[in-house]
């Protein structure tokens, strides 16, 4: 019986802070009687996606060793192939890994991969024009922070929290127009999100009613709220009860369109992006096979 082929894509930043050598852990724990594998460390943004568009069909499983940005590069590179997604969580937010219950222990995450046939799940994807997202596409404060975070040399939750707190007190809400369920919406909100997954990462649930398997976007808006209520909003965010706030509204849709608007900045799976043309969003139900 031929061995299954795995490609491990290791974010070069992963493990740097704690001096973790992911390649040595992979060699130690992967079942080499079942799998043959390769390790690759992309250096620049989208390098992994470009590599996978050429090579993904040669592998049975592609493992993202990193956070949601690395996962996003992998799913965009594997689109149209039969490659299964694996994840070893090693990022700043790890939203998808948290939601799927993937262990943060390297050994346990690899053991999950070793027994992949018993741990396969199908989840939805968002198709945004010609790109895929698995968590959410956001506008407003989260996109603003994602843009700043991408420019910092230091990574991690503490840096993200510092930027969020610093920018919160001077951030001004901006308008966004979009269309869904045959209606036009004009939001002037703190955050607008088109979610497949309920959370940004670190168990911060921006869309508590979102479901990775229901075939819908959860479109939500968090309106401007008095600054004195920030602690209450944060508690709701981490307790997955934000939908109970009077400042929060959401509804479900299978498709949505964000028409081109000047100077609009979006956050796609934790990575910032500009809006250069109309953005058509569509949910692809149970499109992605993932080990979890």
Steps between C-alpha positions, in 0.01 A plus 500: 500500500646833395556767761282811518686819413499802730636849447564702817505874436668670796451872551859623554384712795341199673696386802757779481396660828508173696787346303285212373637290215183373333687292244664290772165446670350388169784254445458365852123454508376441145430136421758437228367150441183662363622833363779644292537872548669820396555820695497844341547843658359782287676831547272763346125555500303280257808288426324196648193559283708524183694187589185301572331600175783312332552212744186442713365227274814297580405477868221330689523733800634853533568615855508868595744556786405851602192710560195600301707689244698185423178298482360756256804466273467122505129489413554746215784290363313170532174618339376260237708207629418205726762599758385480862584784739687432822589761761771525764399820683792743520357845433385810686126428489442144376127559458428193286707270720315618810159454338582150376653392830842423352754440779763766558747234609724428200511131588121471530440700180730262310332197660173634361661507155637147547139383548356733238249250360316500834519878535373644171245780496343702220457875552383795293716756320434856391578574136584870465535565126802280425625451857387277785454576867412261780442728801361839404532810292478807719479876471557771754707484815621141452622577146674811631683296765586223252664762279708639787585153632638397161749787518639413843814295555368344820211253479279329754191565709658765721603713203154463347336598830733800539416629151129447555497693826717781364291546185158454659491842662579686179329281239211658307230283345485495120210425261460179301233409246415141409220290355357173633169313476381744233541806724748787509663581832690812601686445824692754702622260763798419719526157335326329205572131454415236242573188700535130438668435835374656822834632621798713402725279709600467865133420566386854413160424347402789272215298343367262767228358274730418208529131412779343294257244356165675442564632148447863603688818568424659835489871413536710813541860602623635829383859529678783676474453874593728792862456601396434858340176377823363348556252790144367455548457124832318557342266753225418251760453225688234696190337652344454155201717594561807284175430313309590817630857498262771382783640288532178300288381205542201270327296233581210269553504124653260249644781287588867538664775295718785621510752214821687433546792737799731533747440784322192635729267692393141571628222721498153343589225748717741694681647199420851377396566141375797301179512299593554135174382340160362596544208738252216451475259793356151478497208743620167363338242725723224640765583242802439719614170653697565819659280766350589838 
